[in-house]
Amino acid sequence: MTEHEHEHGHDSTDRADGAEQVSTGTSIETGDSAVAIPELVIISGMSGAGRSTAAKCLEDLGWFVVDNLPPALIPTMVELGARSQGNVARIAVVVDVRGRRFFDNLRESLADLESKGVTRRIVFLESSDDALVRRFESVRRPHPLQGDGRIVDGIAAERDLLRELRGDADLVIDTSSLNVHELRAKMDAQFAGDEEPELRATVMSFGYKYGLPVDADLVVDCRFLPNPHWVPELRPFTGLNEEVSAYVFDQPGAKEFLNQYTELLQLVAAGYRREGKRYVTIAVGCTGGKHRSVAMSEKLAARLATEGIETVLVHRDMGRE
């Protein structure tokens, strides 16, 4: 990877709400019924080799991701997932040397999982010493195992600690010459199945007089359309009103703008997916964020949804006047 990311934690980040239910074909007895065991992936490897990127990729694909979980707790996490009635169907656990006091328990935990019929895969992120040294130096952070020594001392200690786990890995990815996007593409190829990774969009209407949304990726300006504010009978209403919406889209260029901008977003969305971007915020603005931007956002969000893009609609400034 040419872009280093230090191994910051996901701290039990939960994306299970969008998880597709995937069964491993085995079950755990809970009371009087048998429930499906979640699919389990263990992500490990060298510090600085891209564990956080790999974990984030699985999170974006709908996995329940737990970072730096003590290995002894992995069977408990799987059991809790099995009791979730399918809400947690895929679990990814990041195990690394930050939990080195518990690392000796990993083999015991893996044996416990095997005895219960749990299907698990181990993904190991590898990288050359030179690449790892460059990454740690670029962020001016010490290696977690270097102590009072050099970065290379910490890398050597970590390789020795992880040697057996690397040998047991189902998938080893060498990130020495990969950037973040290329690593995500490799993870997608392994775990996304036949479906293209999902893109999630937030369409947000806003008023320019209240300022641009700071988190906007794309900004659409609807102020080229006549303002319903100056139509007395429409002024009290918002863009959610059918008469206001009809007024906006009866204006010259409104429908054409919606059609052509939707086509442009299809092109952009395809590029975002290729580059590993999974979230996009589209800000649609007018003067006050009440009429034109609201009406346009409603139509745009509906169009994106029909294109298979999971879309959230937010009207930031409606009601502020």
Salt bridges, closest charged atoms under 4 A:
GLU7 OE1 - ARG51 NE 3.66
GLU39 OE2 - ARG121 NH2 2.28
GLU59 OE1 - HIS10 ND1 3.66
GLU59 OE1 - LYS56 NZ 3.14
ASP60 OD1 - LYS56 NZ 3.89
ASP60 OD2 - ARG184 NH2 2.59
ASP67 OD1 - ARG98 NH2 3.19
GLU79 OE2 - ARG83 NH2 2.83
ASP96 OD2 - ARG51 NH2 3.65
ASP96 OD2 - ARG98 NH2 2.65
ASP112 OD2 - LYS116 NZ 3.78
GLU126 OE1 - ARG159 NH1 2.56
GLU126 OE2 - ARG166 NE 2.89
ASP129 OD1 - ARG159 NH2 2.80
ASP153 OD1 - ARG150 NH2 3.81
GLU158 OE2 - ARG51 NH1 3.81
GLU158 OE1 - HIS143 NE2 2.76
ASP160 OD1 - ARG163 NH2 3.75
GLU164 OE1 - ARG107 NH2 2.89
ASP168 OD2 - ARG107 NH2 3.18
ASP170 OD2 - ARG120 NH1 3.51
ASP188 OD2 - ARG278 NH2 2.37
GLU196 OE1 - ARG273 NE 3.68
GLU198 OE1 - ARG200 NH2 3.54
ASP217 OD1 - LYS277 NZ 3.41
ASP221 OD2 - ARG223 NH2 2.92
GLU275 OE1 - HIS181 NE2 3.69
GLU298 OE2 - HIS315 NE2 2.72
GLU310 OE1 - ARG200 NE 3.53
ASP317 OD2 - ARG316 NH2 2.82
ASP317 OD1 - ARG320 NH1 2.99
GLU321 OE2 - LYS290 NZ 3.51
